[in-house]
Amino acid sequence: MPFALSSAAFAAQADIPTRYTCHGENLSPALQWTSPPADTQSLVLLMDDPDAVPVAGRVWDHWVLFNIPASATSLPESLPKEEQLPDGSQHGRTSSSQLGYSGPCPPSGQTHGYVFTLYALDTILDLEPRPTKAAVLTAMEGHILAQAELVGLYTSP
């Protein structure tokens, strides 16, 4: 079975429910995954909005979570927006310079695709607190064993 990422909250290429957006409760959705490589030491989850480039001038980073334990198979809904979680996972900064999940929030009337990417790494990342996505990606170089992706859509009212 291949490394795969899914959510009970929404199907791939389907609408992300409002409760997980800036127009709702802005909760992180529950995610689950299967079959990371056997030699995985940690996982990294990134969520971004490549459709933000025409509006913001860059891909917008909505969630940076790293050092997720290799033994984990899911993330619950509504993860706390803390620097370090009880299981050792750590949040990096979003494009808004905040920690934790920042839900979809495209301009009014626009539909954007939100890409959740889960990486299996052969190492645990040693980073300064509150890193940017760019710092996490740099630290991941040469350590990615596999990656899985889930894309959800959201149309702003």
C-alpha positions in Angstrom: 0.0 0.0 0.0 1.5 3.4 -0.9 2.1 6.3 1.5 -1.2 8.2 1.4 -2.8 11.2 3.2 -6.5 11.7 3.7 -9.1 13.5 5.9 -12.4 12.5 7.3 -13.5 16.1 6.9 -13.2 16.3 3.1 -12.4 14.2 0.1 -9.5 14.8 -2.3 -10.3 17.6 -4.7 -13.5 18.4 -2.8 -14.7 21.4 -0.8 -13.1 22.0 2.6 -16.0 22.6 5.1 -16.4 26.2 6.3 -15.6 25.2 10.0 -12.0 24.7 8.9 -11.7 28.2 7.3 -11.4 31.8 8.3 -15.2 32.1 7.8 -15.9 29.4 10.3 -14.1 28.2 13.5 -10.7 28.1 11.8 -10.0 24.6 13.2 -7.4 22.3 11.7 -9.0 19.3 10.1 -8.4 15.7 11.3 -5.9 14.0 9.0 -4.8 10.4 8.7 -2.1 8.6 6.7 -1.1 5.1 5.8 2.1 3.2 4.9 5.0 5.6 5.6 8.4 4.0 4.8 9.6 1.6 7.5 12.7 3.7 8.2 10.8 6.9 8.8 12.2 8.9 11.8 9.8 11.8 11.7 7.0 13.4 9.6 6.5 17.0 8.3 3.1 18.4 7.3 2.9 21.5 5.2 -0.3 23.2 3.9 -0.1 26.0 1.4 -2.2 27.9 -1.2 -0.4 28.1 -4.5 -3.4 30.0 -5.9 -2.5 32.9 -3.7 0.4 33.9 -6.0 -1.6 36.4 -8.2 -3.1 38.0 -5.0 -0.2 37.8 -2.5 2.7 37.5 -4.9 3.7 34.2 -3.4 2.5 30.8 -2.3 0.7 31.4 1.1 1.8 29.1 3.9 -1.2 28.0 6.1 0.4 25.3 8.3 3.9 24.2 9.1 4.2 21.2 11.5 7.4 19.2 11.9 8.9 16.5 14.0 5.7 14.6 14.0 6.6 11.2 15.6 7.1 8.4 13.1 4.7 6.2 15.1 1.8 8.7 14.5 -0.8 7.7 12.0 -3.1 10.8 12.3 -3.7 14.3 13.6 -6.9 15.1 15.5 -9.2 18.0 14.6 -8.3 21.3 16.2 -4.7 20.9 17.1 -3.6 23.5 19.6 -1.7 26.5 18.1 1.3 26.0 20.4 5.0 26.0 19.6 5.4 22.4 20.8 2.7 19.8 21.1 2.7 17.0 23.8 3.9 14.4 21.3 7.0 16.5 20.4 5.6 17.9 17.2 6.5 21.5 16.6 4.8 24.3 14.8 6.6 26.6 12.4 5.3 30.0 11.3 2.7 30.6 8.6 2.9 33.4 6.1 1.0 35.4 8.7 3.9 34.8 11.1 1.6 32.8 13.4 2.0 29.4 14.9 -0.4 26.6 14.1 -3.1 26.1 11.5 -4.4 29.1 9.6 -7.5 28.1 7.6 -8.4 28.8 4.0 -9.3 32.5 3.4 -9.2 33.4 -0.3 -10.5 36.8 -1.5 -14.3 37.0 -1.8 -15.7 34.9 -4.6 -12.5 33.1 -5.4 -11.9 29.4 -5.2 -8.4 28.3 -4.2 -6.8 24.8 -3.9 -5.1 24.1 -0.6 -2.3 21.5 -0.7 -1.6 19.4 2.3 1.7 17.6 1.9 3.0 15.0 4.3 6.7 14.1 4.1 8.3 11.1 5.7 11.9 11.8 6.7 14.9 9.7 7.7 15.8 12.2 10.5 14.4 14.4 13.2 14.8 18.1 12.3 17.0 20.2 14.6 15.7 23.7 14.0 15.4 27.0 15.9 11.9 27.5 17.5 9.2 29.0 15.2 10.9 28.3 11.8 9.5 29.4 8.5 8.5 26.9 5.9 11.6 27.8 3.9 13.8 26.8 6.9 12.0 23.5 7.3 12.3 22.7 3.6 16.0 23.5 3.7 16.5 21.2 6.7 14.5 18.5 4.9 16.8 18.4 1.9 18.4 15.0 1.3 16.1 13.4 4.0 12.8 12.9 2.2 11.9 9.2 2.0 8.4 9.7 0.6 5.6 12.3 0.4 1.8 12.1 0.2 -0.5 14.9 -0.9 -4.2 15.9 -0.3 -5.8 18.9 -2.0 -9.0 20.5 -0.8 -10.9 23.4 -2.3 -12.5 26.4 -0.7 -14.6 29.2 -2.3 -14.8 32.4 -0.2 -18.3 33.9 0.1 
